[in-house]
């Protein structure tokens, strides 16, 4: 929290925070308060390469939106989720160095009315060199496809620690909408909405 009434040099921010500021003229009149939130990436050395193509309407702010530490909310129209229609999701995260990993999670949203379904499953694959991957963890979805409530679910799991630098995540798309869905007769295909990926 910066309480200084005035400043004439740059403000250094080294953690997530909210900054509020206002201007005061020579007569003492002040402007309205401007507010900005800043988020520090939890893992600044991580890099993500997305091999699928997200819908331009649902970008979560770009590729790094999946590893920025900001979680999407139930109101997915606010733009915090990445949306992929008619395709599986695939990405590779470079942790920057080899390290033991054992916990994996990816957040998903389901809103059946809007053609957004949980993936059938999520696979986490590990590699030391970025070329040869092993597949120690596959997590199946347990949210019913006919649940019309908006749901957020982390598909997560743990393994015995293994060394890795590269983590490949694959989320398998639901596919064609089911016959009971109103969009079925339009030939509709489901979206995957994914947000935060975590690795420990």
C-alpha angles and dihedrals in degrees: 000000000000111000099171111129091214141007137189101187135061120287114233116214118192101168141032110290148143118249121201122187141169136181126236122199127212091270091057096251113141133209126232116282116265115208128198130175120213124196125200114216107247091219108029092177095057119103126194129204114193113205095187125069118244122214109263089233093057110045105134085221095302139304096318089055086089094060103029097101094244112123123215119239133220090265094076091176088079088078102246095123134071113227127207120183128194093000144077120254119243131172139156122218118204107207091199094242140024114275140153112272129187111153126067133176140166125186122226137180130213124200105159095187088061094046092254112137134174113257116259089241144336124230123201116200127186134211137173095198103029092244109070114050131188122204110222099155137042120169122196123211117249100184109109113245091225094057103118095191118101106256133189115197133173111217100209143155146163136233136182106284114277129180115252143150099182125051119192116200122196122183114189113223120235089234125203116020113258120260092252092058118097090229093057093088090054089057088248124182126205129256125225112216112197131176131161123024116194130188127182 
